[in-house]
């Protein structure tokens, strides 16, 4: 079923899928500093950042947090002999009190000068950026600003009590790019008021707004949130795992066709998070399962475009090596689907895109 492709296959022999395979990977290792709730003007109905990040530091003074981070960065540099990327996550970085913001930027500047890091990024809300702030970040050698947009739907934003609208979110995207910064967009599929159709439109809008990376965080019901109260009253029903997998697979495919990586799908596992989850599409293998379904969808669509509707062709699959880890899905859940579609053989090649080759009869052994 599987073999290496030692020689290039002629271009006319295969049908390429119209996108490159871009698995979730980073240019650098990342050193995160979590600042849960810092600078946040409101608490959204779904938010429990201390459980999400596993970092209960909302009451710890910023100087203390940064002193700990500084020592860890210094040790990291001494041990690894290579710089990393500093990341300020959680909270609303650009809306923190001036003293706290200045202290964070000072640490980033020192770390850059000492060679401990080679850049830094931050996450913030779209209603907390402006040209002056973004210029300040750029001057401090910030490389990327991730916007926690969650959705471009006005109705969904209102239900989640985000405090801004789609026009604000789109303007923030433009402002980040105009400042010469790389733009990341975080989306929250399944949040109140969000449907699969709305989420897929959110992906389209993020791509059209110039996003250079995406994160998909399926909405979970966490203890201690307003969403948990709505859930207990039957006023909120989270997406199922299967609904989430199928919808995110379609969003992931759209991003791949635009050559935009989805750098995270689902929250990072944390002991505090696991104990706080009441309901929602939790899956430790979410990212791999989404990509596996996305590939299956893409091949099925390609076959349908090249065959008569009633025809089921046998075919061979040509894949980049990076696909091996997720081809079959979790515990081989997609093997039967691939077999039913007519998959006969898999080749791994050095191209960065998948492709198929169809034939009318099964190949001889």
MOJORA-V724639 format. One line per field, one symbol per residue. ss: DSSP state (H for helix, E for strand, L for the rest). psi: psi as a letter, one per 20 degrees, with the letter a starting at -180 (. if undefined). burial: # if it has 9 or more other C-alpha atoms within 8 Angstrom, else .. Layout:
ss->???
psi->???
burial->???
This chain:
ss->LEEELLLLLLHHHLEELLLLLLLLLLLLLEEEEELLLLLLLLLLLLLLHHHHHLLLLLLLLHHHHHHHHHHHHHHHHHHHLLLEEEEEELLLHHHLLHHHHHHHHHHHHHHHHLLLEEEEEEEELHHHLLHHHHHHHHHLLEEEEEEEEELLLHHHHHHLLLLLLHHHHHHHHHHHHHLLLEEEEEELLLLLLLLHHHHHHHHHHHHHLLLLEEEELLLEEELLLHHHHHHHLLLLLLLLHHHHHHHHHHHHHHHHHLLLEEEEELLLLLHHHHHHEEEELLLLLHHHHHHHHHHHHHHHHHHHHHLLLLLLLEEEEEEEHHHHHLLLLHHHLLHHHHHHHLEEEEEEELLLLLEEEEELLLLLL
psi->hpqqohqppqhihqoqqkqqonroqqhrqpoqopmpipiphroqhipmhhhhijomjhipqghgghggggghgghghhhikqrapppoqqangijqqgggghgghggggghghijhrirqrrqrqhjkqrggghhggghjkqhppppmhgqjpggghghilhjrahggghhgghggghijqqpqppqmpjrpiprhggghhggghgghijpiqqponppqopqirhhhghghijiporqrggggggghgghgggghhjkpqoipoqqppqghghiiphrrmpoikgghhghghgggggggggghhiqqhipoqqqqppqqhiihijgirpkkijghggghijphqpqprjqjqqrqpqqhqpqq.
burial->.............#..#.####........#.########...###.#######..##......##..##..##.##.....##############...##.###.###.##..############.##...###.##.###############.#####.#.###.###.######.#.###########.##.#.###.######.###############.####.##....#.##.#..##############.########...#.##..######....###########.###.###..#.....########..#..#.###...##..##.#########...######.......
